[in-house]
Amino acid sequence: MTDPLKPEDWTVVFEGRRRGNCHEQALVLDALGIPYLLADGSRDAVLLLVPAEHALRAREQLRLYAAENRRRPVKPELALHGHGYPGVFVYVLVLVVAFLVQARVAYGVDWLEAGALDGAALRAGEWWRVVTALTLHGDGGHLIANLVFGAFFGAFAGQYLGSGVAWATILLAAGSGNALDLLLLPPAHRAIGASTAVFAALGLIAALMWRAEARGGASWAKRYAPLIGSGVLLAFIGTGDAQTDAVAHLTGFVAGLVAGAAYDVRRPRWLQSTVVQLAAGTAALATLAACWWLALNAWRSGLA
């Protein structure tokens, strides 16, 4: 808007570094019928000016507008650009290959004996079993269930954190969950399956969503809805017959919650780095391979 008034009759009521900000403030004044002028200031600043007689009212209206915006909830910045499919593909590939190798007793190895979660073996120092057990399954149905739910939750986690970081976090949380499971149960306890990782992924997602809602100033109900909903889902699909290791499901879920709560949900720049994602994913696979190497060495030593 222009006005035939002399320059000295105009007063600066807003100064910004971006023209878009000044345009936003100008729209507020325009809606109120207050004449304004946009001008370039010093050091790339953009100035919003009004006639001197409107300055007091203009400043007050802009103050009220700013106060109203501060009260509005901040939209949570959670999801990254892209998708979590690469991590899901690797997850499915690893579990399927491991199941085929296990079923065929490949290379003459008793894979269940070498890598299953075993309370007594863990207490004897075979800590790697908390990871190797994640790749072993009792039958095809057991495998398929973990493939489906793991891929679903893992894809969401990959969208939020990037595939590499998400699956590295899931592996860490699942291993921690298995370790806690064995500490809570008798030494004779044995278990296999990726379900601890599945529920670690669920806990991770729930914590990320909870933190995002809390940061966005959401209501109490909306803020805690992810935690309540995931808890209900845990109870619904995480319990079953006597063969279901419900404690491992719970400990995996709790470990995932703790891991998710540790992340900054404001999408830090490092999470958007391809190098970081590749490094994290590679580290996760290397950890899995190293644990199996230790497991096979220990198993062969036991045969000697």
C-alpha positions as CSV (number, residue, x, y, z in Angstrom):
1,M,0.0,0.0,0.0
2,T,1.3,3.5,-0.8
3,D,0.3,6.9,0.5
4,P,1.2,10.5,-0.5
5,L,2.3,11.4,3.0
6,K,5.9,12.7,3.4
7,P,8.5,10.2,4.7
8,E,8.8,12.0,8.0
9,D,5.0,11.3,8.6
10,W,5.6,7.5,8.7
11,T,6.7,5.5,11.7
12,V,8.3,2.1,11.9
13,V,6.1,-0.4,13.8
14,F,7.9,-3.6,12.8
15,E,11.3,-4.7,11.5
16,G,12.1,-8.1,10.1
17,R,14.9,-9.9,8.4
18,R,12.6,-11.6,6.0
19,R,10.1,-9.9,3.7
20,G,7.6,-12.7,4.4
21,N,7.4,-11.8,8.1
22,C,6.7,-8.2,7.3
23,H,4.0,-9.2,4.8
24,E,2.3,-11.3,7.5
25,Q,2.3,-8.3,9.8
26,A,1.1,-6.0,7.0
27,L,-1.9,-8.3,6.4
28,V,-2.9,-7.8,10.0
29,L,-2.9,-4.1,9.6
30,D,-4.6,-4.3,6.2
31,A,-7.5,-6.3,7.8
32,L,-7.9,-3.5,10.4
33,G,-7.9,-0.8,7.7
34,I,-4.6,0.7,8.9
35,P,-2.5,2.1,6.1
36,Y,1.0,0.8,5.8
37,L,4.2,0.9,3.8
38,L,6.9,-1.7,3.3
39,A,10.4,-0.4,2.8
40,D,14.0,-1.7,2.8
41,G,16.0,-0.8,5.8
42,S,19.7,-1.0,6.7
43,R,21.6,-4.3,6.8
44,D,18.9,-6.2,4.7
45,A,16.2,-5.4,7.1
46,V,12.6,-4.9,5.9
47,L,10.5,-2.2,7.6
48,L,6.8,-1.9,8.1
49,L,5.7,1.7,8.5
50,V,2.4,3.3,9.2
51,P,1.3,7.0,9.4
52,A,2.3,8.5,12.8
53,E,-1.2,8.9,13.9
54,H,-1.9,5.2,13.5
55,A,1.4,4.0,15.1
56,L,0.0,3.4,18.6
57,R,-2.9,1.4,17.5
58,A,-0.8,-0.5,14.9
59,R,1.8,-1.6,17.6
60,E,-1.0,-2.7,20.0
61,Q,-2.7,-4.8,17.3
62,L,0.6,-6.4,16.3
63,R,1.4,-7.1,19.9
64,L,-2.0,-8.9,20.3
65,Y,-1.4,-10.8,17.1
66,A,2.0,-12.0,18.4
67,A,0.6,-13.0,21.8
68,E,-2.2,-15.0,20.1
69,N,0.3,-16.9,18.0
70,R,2.4,-17.8,21.0
71,R,-0.7,-19.4,22.5
72,R,-1.3,-21.6,19.5
73,P,0.1,-25.1,19.8
74,V,3.3,-25.7,17.8
75,K,2.8,-28.3,15.1
76,P,5.0,-31.3,16.1
77,E,7.9,-31.8,13.7
78,L,8.3,-35.5,13.8
79,A,8.3,-37.3,10.5
80,L,11.3,-37.1,8.2
81,H,11.1,-36.8,4.5
82,G,11.1,-40.2,2.8
83,H,10.1,-43.6,4.0
84,G,11.3,-46.5,6.1
85,Y,11.2,-49.2,3.4
86,P,15.0,-49.8,3.1
87,G,15.3,-50.9,6.7
88,V,12.2,-53.1,6.4
89,F,13.6,-54.8,3.4
90,V,16.8,-55.7,5.3
91,Y,14.8,-56.8,8.3
92,V,12.7,-59.2,6.3
93,L,15.8,-60.5,4.4
94,V,17.8,-61.2,7.5
95,L,14.9,-63.0,9.3
96,V,14.0,-65.1,6.2
97,V,17.6,-66.1,5.5
98,A,18.2,-66.9,9.2
99,F,15.1,-69.1,9.2
100,L,16.1,-71.0,6.1
101,V,19.6,-71.5,7.5
102,Q,18.2,-72.6,10.9
103,A,15.7,-75.0,9.4
104,R,18.2,-76.8,7.2
105,V,20.8,-77.0,10.0
106,A,23.2,-75.3,7.5
107,Y,26.9,-76.0,7.8
108,G,26.2,-78.6,10.4
109,V,25.4,-76.0,13.1
110,D,22.7,-76.4,15.6
111,W,21.6,-72.7,15.3
112,L,19.0,-72.9,18.1
113,E,21.5,-74.3,20.5
114,A,24.1,-71.8,19.5
115,G,22.0,-68.6,19.5
116,A,18.8,-69.1,21.5
117,L,18.2,-66.9,24.5
118,D,19.4,-68.9,27.5
119,G,19.4,-67.6,31.1
120,A,22.1,-69.9,32.3
121,A,24.3,-69.3,29.3
122,L,23.9,-65.5,29.7
123,R,24.9,-65.6,33.3
124,A,27.9,-67.6,32.2
125,G,29.0,-64.8,30.0
126,E,27.4,-65.5,26.6
127,W,25.8,-62.0,26.3
128,W,25.6,-62.1,22.6
129,R,22.6,-64.4,22.8
130,V,20.4,-61.3,23.6
131,V,21.0,-60.4,19.9
132,T,21.3,-63.7,18.1
133,A,18.0,-65.0,19.6
134,L,16.2,-62.2,17.7
135,T,16.9,-64.0,14.4
136,L,15.6,-67.4,15.4
137,H,12.0,-68.7,15.2
138,G,10.1,-71.8,16.2
139,D,8.1,-72.2,13.0
140,G,6.7,-70.5,9.9
141,G,3.8,-68.9,11.8
142,H,6.1,-67.5,14.4
143,L,8.3,-66.0,11.7
144,I,5.4,-64.5,9.7
145,A,3.8,-62.8,12.7
146,N,7.1,-61.1,13.5
147,L,7.7,-60.2,9.9
148,V,4.3,-58.5,9.6
149,F,4.3,-56.6,12.8
150,G,8.0,-55.8,12.7
151,A,7.8,-54.5,9.2
152,F,4.8,-52.3,10.1
153,F,6.3,-50.8,13.2
154,G,9.7,-50.6,11.7
155,A,8.5,-48.7,8.7
156,F,7.0,-46.0,10.9
157,A,10.1,-45.8,13.0
158,G,12.1,-45.5,9.8
159,Q,10.0,-42.5,8.7
160,Y,10.6,-40.7,12.0
161,L,14.3,-41.4,12.5
162,G,15.5,-42.7,9.1
163,S,16.0,-46.4,8.4
164,G,19.5,-46.8,9.6
165,V,19.1,-45.0,12.9
166,A,15.7,-46.5,13.5
167,W,16.8,-50.1,13.1
168,A,20.1,-49.6,15.0
169,T,18.0,-48.2,17.9
170,I,15.5,-51.1,17.6
171,L,18.3,-53.6,17.8
172,L,19.9,-51.9,20.8
173,A,16.5,-51.7,22.6
174,A,15.6,-55.3,21.7
175,G,18.9,-56.6,23.0
176,S,18.4,-54.6,26.2
177,G,14.9,-56.0,26.5
178,N,16.1,-59.5,26.2
179,A,18.8,-59.0,28.8
180,L,16.3,-57.6,31.2
181,D,13.9,-60.5,30.4
182,L,16.6,-63.0,31.5
183,L,17.4,-61.1,34.6
184,L,13.8,-61.1,35.7
185,L,13.2,-64.8,34.9
186,P,14.8,-68.0,36.2
187,P,18.2,-69.2,34.7
188,A,16.4,-72.1,33.1
189,H,14.4,-69.7,30.9
190,R,15.0,-70.0,27.1
191,A,13.4,-68.1,24.3
192,I,13.8,-67.2,20.6
193,G,12.1,-64.8,18.2
194,A,12.2,-61.2,16.9
195,S,9.1,-60.2,19.0
196,T,11.2,-58.3,21.5
197,A,12.4,-56.2,18.6
198,V,8.8,-55.8,17.4
199,F,7.7,-54.4,20.7
200,A,10.8,-52.3,21.0
201,A,9.8,-50.7,17.7
202,L,6.3,-50.1,19.1
203,G,7.7,-48.5,22.2
204,L,10.1,-46.4,20.2
205,I,7.2,-45.0,18.0
206,A,5.0,-44.3,21.0
207,A,7.8,-42.4,22.8
208,L,8.5,-40.3,19.7
209,M,4.9,-39.4,19.2
210,W,4.4,-38.6,22.9
211,R,7.4,-36.3,22.9
212,A,6.2,-34.6,19.7
213,E,2.7,-34.0,21.1
214,A,4.1,-32.7,24.4
215,R,6.4,-30.3,22.6
216,G,3.5,-29.1,20.5
217,G,1.5,-28.1,23.5
218,A,-1.3,-30.6,22.9
219,S,-4.0,-31.4,25.5
220,W,-3.4,-34.0,28.2
221,A,-5.5,-36.6,26.3
222,K,-3.8,-36.1,23.0
223,R,-0.4,-36.0,24.6
224,Y,-0.7,-39.3,26.3
225,A,-2.8,-41.0,23.6
226,P,0.3,-42.6,21.9
227,L,1.4,-44.2,25.2
228,I,-2.1,-45.4,26.1
229,G,-2.8,-46.7,22.7
230,S,0.5,-48.5,22.4
231,G,0.0,-50.0,25.9
232,V,-3.4,-51.4,24.8
233,L,-1.8,-52.8,21.6
234,L,0.9,-54.4,23.7
235,A,-1.7,-56.1,25.9
236,F,-3.7,-57.2,22.8
237,I,-1.0,-58.7,20.7
238,G,1.8,-59.2,23.2
239,T,0.1,-61.8,25.3
240,G,-1.0,-65.2,24.3
241,D,-0.6,-68.9,25.2
242,A,1.9,-70.4,27.7
243,Q,4.6,-70.3,25.0
244,T,4.4,-66.6,24.6
245,D,7.3,-64.7,26.4
246,A,5.1,-61.8,27.6
247,V,7.9,-60.6,29.9
248,A,10.2,-60.2,26.9
249,H,7.5,-58.3,25.0
250,L,7.1,-55.9,28.0
251,T,10.8,-55.4,28.5
252,G,11.3,-54.8,24.8
253,F,8.5,-52.3,24.8
254,V,9.9,-50.5,27.9
255,A,13.4,-50.4,26.3
256,G,11.9,-48.9,23.2
257,L,10.1,-46.2,25.2
258,V,13.4,-45.3,26.9
259,A,15.2,-45.1,23.6
260,G,12.5,-43.0,22.0
261,A,12.4,-40.6,24.9
262,A,16.1,-39.9,24.4
263,Y,15.7,-38.5,20.9
264,D,15.1,-34.9,20.0
265,V,11.8,-34.9,18.0
266,R,12.6,-31.6,16.3
267,R,14.3,-33.5,13.4
268,P,17.9,-32.6,14.1
269,R,20.0,-32.2,11.0
270,W,22.2,-35.2,11.6
271,L,19.2,-37.5,11.3
272,Q,18.7,-36.3,7.7
273,S,22.3,-37.2,6.7
274,T,22.6,-40.1,4.3
275,V,26.0,-40.8,5.7
276,V,24.7,-41.1,9.3
277,Q,21.9,-43.4,8.2
278,L,24.2,-45.7,6.3
279,A,26.7,-45.7,9.1
280,A,24.0,-46.6,11.7
281,G,22.5,-49.3,9.5
282,T,25.9,-50.8,8.8
283,A,26.8,-50.7,12.5
284,A,23.5,-52.6,13.3
285,L,24.3,-55.3,10.7
286,A,27.9,-55.5,11.9
287,T,26.7,-55.9,15.5
288,L,24.4,-58.8,14.4
289,A,27.2,-60.5,12.5
290,A,29.7,-60.1,15.3
291,C,27.2,-61.6,17.8
292,W,26.7,-64.6,15.6
293,W,30.4,-65.0,15.1
294,L,30.9,-65.1,18.9
295,A,27.9,-67.5,19.2
296,L,29.3,-70.0,16.6
297,N,32.8,-69.9,18.2
298,A,31.3,-70.6,21.6
299,W,29.2,-73.5,20.2
300,R,32.2,-75.1,18.4
301,S,34.2,-74.7,21.6
302,G,31.5,-76.6,23.4
303,L,31.8,-79.5,21.0
304,A,35.5,-79.8,21.3
